[in-house]
Structures are given as C-alpha cells and as structure tokens.
Amino acid sequence: MWERMQEWNPVVEELRPSIDSLADSLTVKVPLSEELKLRVKQSLQWDFLFLCMEAEYSDIVEPIFYIKHLEPWYAAGRFPCGWDGPGFPSRWDGVIRHGQLFVF
C-alpha cells in the first residue's frame, strides 16, 4: 500500500491538464465576473481532482466524500457550491449527520 500511495503525485500531474481543460470549458459558459469565474474554476478543479483520486485509490481506501456526495450532483448537471452546518470531525466516517450541501 505504501508503494501505491507514492504514485499520488505522478497521478495528479497526469490528471491536471485534463481537469484544467474541463474546468476551463465549463466556466467559459458561466455569466459571472472574472473573479467569480476563477473561484468556480478552482472549485471545479479541486472537486474533479479528488473525485479522480478517490476512484484511483478506491481499492485501498473506501471513498467517503467526493464520489458519494459530490459526483451525483455533478452527474446531474448541478454545482455543489457550499456547506451549511458544522465542520467535519478529523476522523469523519463518511456519514453526514448535521448540515447540508448547497447545490446550484
């Protein structure tokens, strides 16, 4: 498992250009100020990166957030854009007990 985790950075480097291109293609269509477009693009980049990384390492660690809670919204053409509720504990088990996602 340790050896596999050492592949994290090379996997991220390989994914980054495709993720950046996808985020660019999605944000160009959004009628927002340049500052807000940049914030949306950065959110998309991080979410997509972690979706991919959860999938890549799902044989080692069960995905508990991005695939389970965000991917269904993106697949439906929506944009998860915030959280209302307390923060997640440091040893979160993947169950959302209090709070909810804001989705646009």
MARKE-400303 format. One line per 5 residues: number of its first residue (from 1); their letters; for each residue x, y negated, z negated of C-alpha. Coordinates in Angstrom, 2 decimals. Layout:
NUM) a) X,Y,Z ~ ... $
# end
This chain:
1) mwerm) 0.00,0.00,0.00 ~ 2.84,-2.43,-0.82 ~ 4.35,-1.98,2.64 ~ 0.98,-2.64,4.26 ~ 0.49,-5.84,2.29 $
6) qewnp) 3.87,-7.05,3.55 ~ 2.25,-7.23,7.00 ~ -0.07,-10.04,5.81 ~ 1.93,-12.97,7.21 ~ 2.60,-11.42,10.63 $
11) vveel) -1.11,-10.56,10.95 ~ -2.06,-14.13,10.04 ~ 0.44,-15.51,12.57 ~ -1.03,-13.27,15.26 ~ -4.62,-14.27,14.47 $
16) rpsid) -4.07,-18.01,14.02 ~ -4.07,-19.06,17.72 ~ -7.33,-17.22,18.47 ~ -9.00,-18.55,15.35 ~ -7.86,-22.11,16.11 $
21) slads) -9.17,-21.83,19.66 ~ -12.53,-20.52,18.46 ~ -12.86,-23.28,15.85 ~ -11.96,-25.91,18.48 ~ -14.59,-24.57,20.88 $
26) ltvkv) -17.28,-24.67,18.19 ~ -16.51,-28.10,16.75 ~ -16.30,-29.88,20.10 ~ -20.09,-29.42,20.39 ~ -20.89,-30.91,16.98 $
31) plsee) -22.04,-34.57,17.00 ~ -20.05,-35.69,13.96 ~ -17.39,-38.26,13.22 ~ -13.84,-37.12,13.92 ~ -13.15,-36.91,10.18 $
36) lklrv) -16.13,-34.61,9.57 ~ -15.31,-32.53,12.66 ~ -11.84,-31.96,11.25 ~ -13.28,-30.84,7.89 ~ -15.74,-28.49,9.62 $
41) kqslq) -12.96,-27.11,11.83 ~ -10.74,-26.45,8.81 ~ -13.58,-24.67,7.01 ~ -14.22,-22.51,10.06 ~ -10.54,-21.67,10.39 $
46) wdflf) -10.24,-20.53,6.77 ~ -13.51,-18.61,6.79 ~ -12.69,-16.82,10.06 ~ -9.16,-16.05,8.90 ~ -10.38,-14.50,5.67 $
51) lcmea) -13.15,-12.61,7.47 ~ -10.46,-11.07,9.66 ~ -8.15,-10.35,6.74 ~ -10.91,-8.68,4.72 ~ -11.62,-6.48,7.76 $
56) eysdi) -7.91,-5.74,8.30 ~ -7.35,-4.63,4.70 ~ -10.76,-3.07,4.04 ~ -9.16,0.37,3.90 ~ -7.10,-0.81,0.90 $
61) vepif) -9.46,-3.23,-0.88 ~ -13.24,-3.36,-0.55 ~ -14.35,-6.68,1.00 ~ -16.39,-8.55,-1.60 ~ -16.96,-12.05,-0.27 $
66) yikhl) -16.33,-13.14,3.31 ~ -17.72,-10.10,5.13 ~ -20.50,-9.50,2.63 ~ -21.69,-13.07,2.04 ~ -20.49,-15.29,4.91 $
71) epwya) -20.35,-13.09,8.01 ~ -24.13,-12.52,8.15 ~ -24.70,-16.28,8.23 ~ -22.12,-16.86,10.97 ~ -23.56,-13.94,12.95 $
76) agrfp) -26.98,-15.62,12.75 ~ -25.51,-18.84,14.18 ~ -25.52,-20.68,10.85 ~ -22.75,-22.51,8.97 ~ -22.10,-21.80,5.27 $
81) cgwdg) -21.03,-25.21,4.03 ~ -21.03,-25.33,0.27 ~ -21.84,-23.78,-3.06 ~ -24.28,-24.77,-5.78 ~ -23.54,-23.17,-9.11 $
86) pgfps) -20.71,-22.26,-11.46 ~ -17.35,-21.22,-10.08 ~ -16.42,-17.61,-9.66 ~ -14.55,-15.94,-12.54 ~ -10.94,-14.93,-11.97 $
91) rwdgv) -11.92,-11.22,-11.98 ~ -15.06,-11.55,-9.86 ~ -16.78,-8.26,-8.99 ~ -18.48,-9.46,-5.80 ~ -21.95,-9.91,-7.27 $
96) irhgq) -23.42,-13.42,-7.13 ~ -25.35,-13.82,-10.36 ~ -25.74,-17.58,-10.62 ~ -25.76,-20.12,-7.84 ~ -26.25,-20.02,-4.11 $
101) lfvf) -24.58,-20.79,-0.82 ~ -25.56,-23.93,1.10 ~ -26.15,-22.98,4.72 ~ -26.70,-25.34,7.66 $
# end
